[in-house]
Amino acid sequence: MPQLLTVITVVVCIFALAYVVYARSLSRYFELDDDTATPAHTHDNSSEYVPSRKLELFGHHFSSIAGGAPIVGPITAALAWGWAPALIWIVIGTVVYGGLNDLATLTSSMRHDGRSVGHIFGTYINRRGKRLLLTLAVVANLLVIGVLSLVTAVVFDAFPAAATASVVYLVLAFAFALVRRYTPVPFWVATVIFVPAVFGGVFVGLEYPLTLIPAGASIPLPTVISANVSAWLVVLLLYAFAASVLPVWTLLQPRDYLSSYLLYAGLGGAILSIVVGTLFGTADTSLTMSLDPFTGFMSPAFEGMGPLLPMLIPTIFCGAVCGLHSMVCCGTTPKQINKETDATAVGYGTTLAEGLLAVVAIGTVAVIPTVPSGSGINLALPAFADGGALILTSIGIPAGVGAPFMALVLSAFALTTVDTSIRLGRYFLTDMVDSETTPTRMSRAVTNKYLTGGVQALLAYLLVASGSWATVWPLFGASVQVFAGLSMLTVAVWIVNWDASKQVVGFLLGAGFILTASLSALLYIASRNVRTVLDPSWVGTASSVELASVVIQILAVVVLTGIAAEIIRLVYRHVSEQRNTPVDRPSPGDD
């Protein structure tokens, strides 16, 4: 069995080389220039468009794209098929596809006033294509909201101390915002005060653990795993809705900045512990990859995850390449970029950091040989905290403290992505509105942040109410990866209109690979769900919410597949025409 330290060292070396060579070549390809004013300056409104320090924005972006998925996905894949195939895809996917997609999407959005890929698509092709792409983004985004709310609820149920610590952390984030906004306290002083306070929340949680529904009690809601998880799911969606309608300076920016230190501490602490524990043998367990490297092509885990291919790629998704990244790269982040060259670190650099987090996540469960491959979500997710706690014992942190801390790390980033995604959904819906063709009443409804935020939260709840991890998680991953593939195609469209001499073959091949894997997974999931609803024994025992959830999942696959096919057709036709017909092309910043 290989040492976990050996695996981490090899991955870090590969990622460092990728940043020095590949990321910098991409920066030159996109002609990033600090003399070009970014949307954060040209549209500064102190609400959505706000210039941010590179370090602060790195933290926000890292928190938003990490969001728990690069922890949950790799763990799910490692328990389903073994750690070896999961690790291989994380490294290849992050370096070759993920970093390229993120930096390219962020740059294209910066060059179009921080607007969405749907808006960019409509600028160069047509309004119909724009609306199709944004509709797909909204559907995929609903799964992001629902699934990561469920992830957070499961973690809070397993670690009530983490729930209390999360409440403390959110209160501190709001206080940090007020201090930054209304007092002359320097940024670094506020950081020194509030960051330790966030970590102190763990000890508050240990003293006052928070459980909404005691064991054995019931609630008047459909049971998703347990009564306590069901209650947390509703509460978290209500919180996310409320947070999504506030100005970004009040909670989004300070919360993401503070939470980035949780991630740095969790990731850095785990790596340091692995080094110390391996070299000096100070850990409470052997830091080797004790989990099976490969369990077989067909996985029975989580009630049947299905075949390794194509299911591995959408199961890991955010640990390598992810449409959620594309959404953030054309949503909140381009509206906060201070200088164009910051995009290299914020776009490609955070992707590499997230890939490293995914590898460490696999390591946390790989050191627990007692975790069975068939563990459900309510056992697999807490395994990250338990395994991380064992690793942290290498540097003297008791497992009783390390476990709730690692649970806080996971829940903080999952919850961060939930309300960021509701905000992103509003952006997508707003971009769909065309003042020339959309009736005034409909336009007002679509741009009403309270209405659209509430509807998104409700639909997200219905999508995950079935509680079937084997279906919900791959559906989530495949859906957002379809958006990643279509984002690559949109970037290719922009590039051939900007400068036809630039090669876009890499974007087209990358998009083709990701779309093939994702659409194949969606069809597999849909066929399984169809068999479920045609099973009289299941229909006879399923609740109305469970039945509605499975039906909505089937409809989501149909919508996603149909839209993707039409967008691929439009892109192929447009790129072919642009390559064969000389035309006057917009400049990089034209809208």
C-alpha positions in Angstrom: 0.0 0.0 0.0 1.5 3.4 -1.0 2.2 6.1 1.5 -0.3 9.0 1.4 2.6 11.4 1.6 4.0 9.9 -1.7 0.7 10.4 -3.5 0.4 14.0 -2.2 4.0 14.9 -3.2 3.6 13.6 -6.8 0.4 15.5 -7.3 1.8 18.8 -5.9 4.8 18.5 -8.3 2.5 17.9 -11.3 0.2 20.8 -10.3 3.2 23.2 -9.8 4.6 22.4 -13.2 1.2 22.9 -14.8 0.8 26.4 -13.3 4.3 27.5 -14.2 4.1 26.3 -17.8 0.5 25.8 -18.9 -1.3 28.5 -16.9 1.2 31.2 -18.0 1.0 30.1 -21.7 -2.8 30.5 -21.4 -2.4 34.0 -20.0 -0.4 34.9 -23.0 -2.9 33.2 -25.3 -5.7 35.4 -23.9 -3.5 38.5 -23.9 -4.3 39.5 -20.3 -3.4 43.1 -19.9 -3.5 45.3 -16.7 -4.0 48.4 -18.8 -7.5 47.1 -19.8 -10.1 48.2 -17.3 -12.1 45.4 -15.8 -15.9 45.4 -15.3 -15.4 45.8 -11.5 -14.1 49.3 -12.3 -16.2 50.3 -15.3 -19.4 49.2 -13.6 -18.6 49.7 -9.9 -21.9 50.0 -8.1 -20.8 48.9 -4.6 -23.3 46.0 -4.7 -22.6 43.4 -7.5 -19.6 45.0 -9.2 -16.9 45.7 -6.6 -13.1 45.7 -7.2 -11.5 43.2 -4.8 -8.0 42.5 -3.6 -6.5 39.4 -5.4 -6.1 37.5 -2.1 -9.6 38.3 -1.0 -11.0 37.4 -4.4 -8.9 34.2 -4.5 -10.6 33.3 -1.2 -14.1 34.0 -2.5 -13.6 32.2 -5.7 -11.9 29.2 -4.0 -14.7 29.0 -1.5 -17.4 29.3 -4.2 -16.0 26.7 -6.5 -14.9 24.3 -3.8 -18.3 24.3 -2.1 -17.9 20.7 -0.7 -18.2 19.1 -4.1 -14.4 18.4 -4.5 -14.6 16.7 -1.1 -17.8 14.8 -1.6 -17.3 13.7 -5.2 -13.9 12.2 -4.9 -14.9 10.4 -1.6 -18.0 9.0 -3.3 -15.9 7.8 -6.3 -13.2 6.3 -4.1 -15.7 4.3 -2.1 -17.5 3.2 -5.2 -14.7 2.2 -7.6 -11.5 2.5 -5.5 -9.0 5.3 -5.0 -6.8 4.7 -8.1 -9.3 5.6 -10.9 -10.5 8.6 -8.9 -6.9 9.9 -8.4 -6.0 9.4 -12.0 -9.0 11.4 -13.3 -8.5 14.2 -10.7 -5.0 14.8 -11.9 -5.7 14.6 -15.6 -9.0 16.4 -15.4 -7.7 19.3 -13.3 -4.6 20.0 -15.3 -5.9 19.5 -18.9 -9.5 20.4 -18.7 -10.4 22.1 -15.4 -7.9 24.9 -15.3 -8.4 25.6 -19.1 -12.1 25.9 -18.7 -12.0 28.1 -15.6 -9.5 30.6 -16.9 -11.0 30.8 -20.3 -14.6 31.3 -19.0 -13.4 33.9 -16.5 -11.5 35.8 -19.2 -14.4 35.7 -21.7 -16.8 37.1 -19.1 -14.3 39.9 -18.1 -14.2 40.9 -21.8 -18.0 41.1 -21.9 -18.8 43.3 -18.8 -18.8 40.3 -16.4 -21.9 38.8 -18.2 -22.8 35.1 -18.3 -21.7 32.6 -21.0 -25.4 32.6 -22.1 -25.1 36.3 -22.8 -21.8 35.8 -24.7 -23.5 32.9 -26.7 -26.3 35.2 -27.7 -24.0 38.0 -28.7 -22.3 35.9 -31.4 -25.0 33.4 -32.4 -28.6 34.2 -31.6 -31.1 35.0 -28.8 -32.6 31.6 -29.0 -29.3 29.9 -28.3 -28.6 32.3 -25.5 -31.9 31.4 -23.8 -31.3 27.7 -24.3 -27.9 27.8 -22.7 -29.2 29.9 -19.8 -32.1 27.5 -19.3 -29.7 24.6 -19.0 -27.6 26.7 -16.5 -30.7 27.3 -14.4 -31.7 23.6 -14.3 -28.1 22.5 -13.5 -27.9 25.3 -10.9 -31.0 23.9 -9.1 -29.2 20.7 -8.6 -26.2 22.5 -7.1 -28.4 24.3 -4.6 -30.4 21.2 -3.6 -27.5 18.6 -3.4 -25.1 20.8 -1.5 -27.8 21.8 0.9 -28.4 18.0 1.5 -24.6 17.5 2.0 -24.5 20.3 4.6 -27.6 18.9 6.4 -26.0 15.4 6.6 -22.8 16.8 8.0 -24.7 18.9 10.6 -26.7 15.8 11.6 -23.5 13.8 12.1 -21.6 16.6 13.8 -23.9 18.9 15.8 -20.8 20.8 17.0 -20.1 21.8 13.4 -23.6 23.2 13.1 -23.0 25.5 16.1 -19.6 26.5 14.7 -21.2 27.4 11.4 -23.7 29.7 13.0 -20.9 31.4 14.9 -18.9 31.7 11.7 -21.8 33.3 9.8 -22.4 35.9 12.6 -18.6 36.7 12.6 -18.7 37.1 8.8 -21.5 39.7 9.0 -19.6 41.5 11.8 -16.5 41.5 9.7 -18.4 43.1 6.9 -19.7 45.9 9.2 -16.2 46.6 10.5 -14.7 46.7 7.0 -17.5 49.0 5.8 -18.1 51.4 8.6 -14.9 51.6 10.7 -11.3 52.7 9.9 -9.9 49.4 11.2 -7.2 48.2 8.7 -7.9 45.1 6.7 -5.1 43.1 8.2 -6.1 44.0 11.7 -9.7 42.9 11.1 -8.3 39.7 9.6 -6.1 39.0 12.7 -9.1 39.5 14.9 -11.8 37.6 13.1 -9.9 34.6 11.6 -9.0 33.2 15.1 -12.5 33.9 16.2 -13.9 31.7 13.4 -11.6 28.8 14.5 -12.8 29.4 18.1 -16.3 28.6 16.9 -15.3 24.9 16.9 -14.9 25.0 20.7 -18.2 26.8 21.1 -19.7 24.0 19.1 -18.1 21.3 21.3 -19.7 23.0 24.3 -23.1 23.7 22.7 -23.8 21.2 19.9 -26.9 22.1 17.9 -29.5 19.5 16.9 -32.8 20.6 15.5 -34.8 17.3 15.9 -33.9 14.9 18.6 -33.4 11.2 17.7 -36.7 9.4 17.6 -38.8 12.5 17.0 -40.7 13.2 13.8 -41.6 16.3 11.8 -44.5 17.1 9.3 -42.1 16.9 6.3 -41.1 14.1 4.0 -38.2 12.2 5.6 -34.9 12.7 3.7 -32.5 10.2 5.4 -33.7 11.3 8.9 -36.0 13.8 10.6 -33.0 15.9 11.7 -31.5 15.9 8.2 -34.9 16.8 6.7 -35.3 19.8 9.1 -31.7 21.0 8.4 -32.4 20.8 4.7 -35.3 23.2 4.9 -33.5 25.6 7.3 -30.4 25.7 5.1 -32.4 26.5 2.0 -34.2 29.3 3.8 -30.9 30.7 5.0 -29.4 30.5 1.5 -32.4 32.3 0.0 -32.0 35.1 2.6 -28.3 35.4 2.1 -28.6 35.4 -1.7 -30.6 38.6 -1.8 -28.2 40.7 0.3 -25.5 42.9 -1.3 -22.3 41.0 -1.8 -20.4 43.1 0.7 -22.7 42.2 3.6 -22.1 38.4 3.7 -20.8 36.9 0.4 -17.4 38.6 0.3 -16.6 38.5 4.1 -17.9 35.0 4.6 -16.0 33.6 1.6 -12.8 35.4 2.7 -13.0 34.1 6.2 -14.0 30.6 5.1 -11.0 30.5 2.8 -8.8 30.4 6.0 -10.8 27.4 7.1 -10.0 25.7 3.8 -6.3 26.7 4.0 -6.1 25.4 7.5 -7.9 22.2 6.7 -5.9 21.5 3.5 -2.6 22.8 4.9 -3.1 21.2 8.2 -3.9 17.9 6.6 -0.8 18.0 4.4 1.4 19.1 7.3 0.0 16.3 9.4 0.6 13.8 6.6 4.3 14.9 6.4 4.8 14.8 10.2 2.8 11.6 10.7 4.7 9.8 7.9 8.2 10.9 8.9 7.8 10.6 12.6 5.0 8.1 13.1 3.0 10.4 15.3 -0.5 9.7 13.9 -3.0 7.5 15.7 -3.3 5.3 12.5 -1.0 4.3 9.6 -1.1 7.0 6.9 -1.2 4.6 4.0 -3.8 4.2 1.2 -5.6 1.3 3.0 -8.7 1.6 0.9 -8.9 -0.8 -2.1 -7.3 0.9 -5.1 -9.9 -0.7 -7.5 -13.1 -2.4 -6.5 -14.4 -3.3 -10.0 -16.0 -1.8 -13.1 -19.6 -2.1 -11.7 -20.1 -0.6 -8.3 -22.8 -1.7 -5.9 -21.9 1.2 -3.5 -24.6 3.7 -2.5 -27.4 1.3 -3.7 -25.7 1.0 -7.1 -23.5 3.8 -8.6 -23.3 1.9 -11.9 -20.4 1.4 -14.3 -17.0 3.1 -13.9 -17.4 4.7 -17.3 -19.1 7.0 -17.8 -20.1 7.5 -14.1 -16.7 8.2 -12.6 -16.3 11.6 -14.4 -19.6 13.1 -13.3 -19.3 11.6 -9.8 -16.0 13.4 -9.2 -16.8 16.5 -11.4 -15.7 19.5 -9.2 -12.6 17.6 -8.2 -11.4 18.0 -11.8 -13.6 19.9 -14.3 -16.9 21.4 -13.4 -19.7 23.6 -14.8 -20.2 25.1 -11.3 -16.8 26.7 -11.9 -18.0 28.0 -15.2 -21.1 29.5 -13.5 -19.0 31.3 -10.8 -16.4 32.4 -13.5 -19.1 34.2 -15.4 -21.1 35.2 -12.3 -19.8 36.8 -9.2 -16.0 36.6 -9.8 -15.6 38.6 -13.1 -17.5 41.4 -11.4 -14.8 41.6 -8.7 -11.6 41.2 -10.7 -9.3 44.2 -10.0 -6.7 43.6 -12.8 -6.9 41.2 -15.8 -3.7 39.4 -14.8 -5.3 38.5 -11.5 -7.4 36.0 -13.5 -4.5 33.6 -13.8 -4.2 33.0 -10.1 -8.0 33.3 -9.5 -9.0 31.1 -12.4 -6.3 28.5 -13.0 -4.7 28.7 -9.6 -7.8 28.0 -7.6 -8.6 25.0 -9.8 -5.3 23.4 -9.0 -5.8 24.1 -5.3 -9.2 22.5 -5.5 -7.7 19.4 -7.2 -5.2 19.1 -4.4 -8.2 19.3 -1.9 -9.8 16.5 -3.8 -6.7 14.3 -3.5 -6.5 15.1 0.3 -10.2 14.2 0.6 -9.5 10.8 -0.9 -6.7 10.4 1.6 -9.0 11.1 4.6 -11.1 8.0 3.7 -8.2 5.9 2.4 -6.7 5.9 5.9 -9.9 4.4 7.4 -9.9 0.8 6.2 -13.1 0.1 8.2 -15.3 2.3 5.9 -17.2 -0.2 3.8 -17.5 0.4 0.0 -21.3 0.2 0.3 -21.6 3.1 2.8 -24.5 5.5 2.2 -24.2 9.2 2.2 -24.9 9.4 6.0 -21.8 7.3 6.6 -19.5 8.3 3.7 -19.6 12.1 4.2 -18.8 12.0 8.0 -15.9 9.7 7.1 -14.1 12.8 5.7 -14.3 14.4 9.1 -13.3 11.2 11.0 -10.4 10.4 8.6 -9.3 14.0 8.7 -9.3 14.0 12.5 -7.1 10.8 12.5 -4.6 12.6 10.2 -4.6 15.7 12.4 -3.6 13.7 15.4 -0.1 13.7 13.8 0.4 17.3 15.0 -1.2 16.8 18.4 -4.8 17.8 17.6 -7.2 15.5 19.5 -9.6 13.5 17.3 -12.5 15.0 19.3 -11.5 18.5 18.2 -10.3 17.6 14.7 -13.5 15.8 13.6 -15.9 18.8 14.1 -13.3 21.1 12.6 -13.0 19.1 9.4 -16.8 18.8 9.4 -17.0 22.6 9.6 -14.6 22.9 6.7 -16.8 20.7 4.6 -20.1 22.3 5.6 -18.8 25.9 5.3 -17.9 25.4 1.7 -21.0 23.5 0.7 -23.2 26.2 2.3 -21.1 28.9 0.6 -21.9 27.5 -2.8 -25.6 27.1 -2.0 -26.4 30.8 -1.6 -23.9 31.8 -4.2 -25.7 29.5 -6.6 -29.1 31.1 -5.9 -27.5 34.4 -6.7 -26.0 33.0 -9.9 -29.5 31.6 -10.8 -30.8 35.2 -10.6 -28.1 36.4 -12.9 -28.9 33.7 -15.4 -32.6 34.5 -15.3 -32.0 38.2 -15.6 -29.7 37.6 -18.7 -32.6 35.6 -20.3 -34.8 38.7 -20.3 -34.9 40.6 -23.6 -36.5 44.0 -23.3 -37.6 43.8 -26.9 -39.4 40.5 -26.8 -40.2 39.8 -23.1 -43.6 41.2 -21.8 -43.1 43.8 -19.1 -44.9 41.8 -16.4 -42.8 38.7 -17.1 -39.7 40.8 -17.1 -40.5 42.2 -13.7 -41.2 38.7 -12.3 -37.9 37.2 -13.7 -35.9 40.1 -12.3 -37.5 40.1 -8.9 -34.7 38.6 -6.7 -37.1 37.6 -3.9 -39.5 35.7 -6.3 -36.7 34.0 -8.3 -34.7 33.1 -5.2 -37.7 31.6 -3.5 -38.7 29.5 -6.5 -35.2 28.2 -6.9 -35.0 27.1 -3.3 -38.4 25.3 -3.6 -37.5 23.5 -6.8 -34.1 22.5 -5.4 -35.8 20.9 -2.4 -38.0 18.9 -4.7 -35.1 17.7 -6.8 -33.3 16.1 -3.8 -36.3 15.1 -1.7 -36.0 11.4 -2.9 -32.7 11.1 -0.9 -31.3 8.5 -3.3 -27.5 9.3 -3.3 -26.8 6.9 -6.2 -29.1 9.0 -8.4 -28.9 12.5 -7.0 -25.2 12.9 -6.9 -24.3 11.7 -10.4 -27.3 13.6 -11.8 -25.9 16.7 -10.1 -22.4 16.1 -11.4 -23.4 15.2 -15.0 -25.7 18.2 -15.3 -23.1 20.7 -14.3 -20.5 19.0 -16.4 -22.8 19.4 -19.4 -22.7 23.1 -18.7 -18.8 23.0 -18.5 -18.7 21.4 -21.9 -21.0 24.0 -23.4 -19.0 26.8 -21.7 -15.9 25.5 -23.6 -17.9 25.7 -26.8 -19.0 29.2 -26.0 -15.5 30.3 -25.4 -14.5 28.8 -28.7 -17.2 30.8 -30.4 -16.0 34.0 -28.8 -12.4 33.3 -29.8 -13.1 32.7 -33.5 -15.0 36.0 -33.5 -12.2 37.8 -31.6 -9.2 36.5 -33.6 -9.8 33.8 -36.2 -6.0 33.1 -36.3 -6.1 31.6 -32.8 -6.5 27.8 -32.5 -9.6 26.5 -30.8 -9.1 22.8 -31.4 -8.2 22.2 -27.7 -11.5 23.8 -26.6 -13.5 21.8 -29.1 -11.8 18.4 -28.2 -12.2 19.1 -24.5 -15.8 20.1 -24.8 -16.5 16.9 -26.9 -14.9 14.6 -24.3 -16.7 16.2 -21.3 -20.1 16.3 -23.1 -19.8 12.7 -24.3 -19.1 11.5 -20.8 -21.8 13.7 -19.1 -24.6 13.0 -21.6 -23.9 9.3 -21.4 -24.2 9.4 -17.6 -27.4 11.4 -17.8 -29.0 8.8 -20.1 -27.9 6.0 -17.8 -29.5 7.8 -14.8 -32.7 8.5 -16.7 -33.1 4.9 -17.7 -32.6 3.8 -14.1 -35.2 6.3 -12.9 -37.7 5.2 -15.6 -37.4 1.6 -14.4 -38.0 2.9 -10.9 -41.3 4.7 -11.7 -42.4 1.7 -13.7 -41.9 -0.6 -10.7 -45.4 -1.1 -9.1 -43.9 -2.1 -5.7 -41.8 1.1 -5.5 -44.7 3.3 -6.6 -47.0 1.7 -4.1 -44.7 2.6 -1.1 -43.2 5.9 -2.3 -44.5 9.2 -0.9 -45.9 11.9 -3.2 -42.7 14.0 -2.7 -40.4 11.0 -3.6 -42.5 10.3 -6.7 -42.4 13.9 -7.7 -38.6 14.1 -7.1 -37.9 11.1 -9.4 -40.2 12.4 -12.1 -38.6 15.9 -11.9 -35.2 14.2 -12.2 -36.3 12.4 -15.4 -37.6 15.7 -16.9 -34.4 17.4 -16.0 -32.4 14.9 -18.0 -34.7 15.2 -21.0 -34.4 19.0 -20.9 -30.6 19.0 -20.4 -30.0 16.5 -23.2 -32.3 18.3 -25.7 -30.8 21.7 -25.0 -27.2 20.4 -25.2 -27.9 18.7 -28.5 -29.3 21.9 -30.0 -26.5 24.1 -28.7 -23.9 21.8 -30.1 -25.6 22.0 -33.5 -25.6 25.8 -33.4 -22.0 26.0 -32.3 -20.8 23.6 -35.0 -22.6 25.6 -37.7 -21.3 29.0 -36.5 -17.7 27.9 -36.1 -17.7 26.4 -39.5 -19.1 29.6 -41.0 -16.6 31.8 -39.2 -13.7 29.7 -40.4 -14.8 29.7 -44.0 -16.2 33.2 -44.3 -14.1 36.4 -43.7 -16.2 38.9 -41.6 -15.7 42.0 -39.5 -15.2 40.7 -36.0 -15.9 42.4 -32.7 -13.0 43.4 -30.5 -12.4 41.4 -27.3 -14.5 43.7 -25.2 -17.4 44.2 -27.7 -20.8 43.3 -26.4 
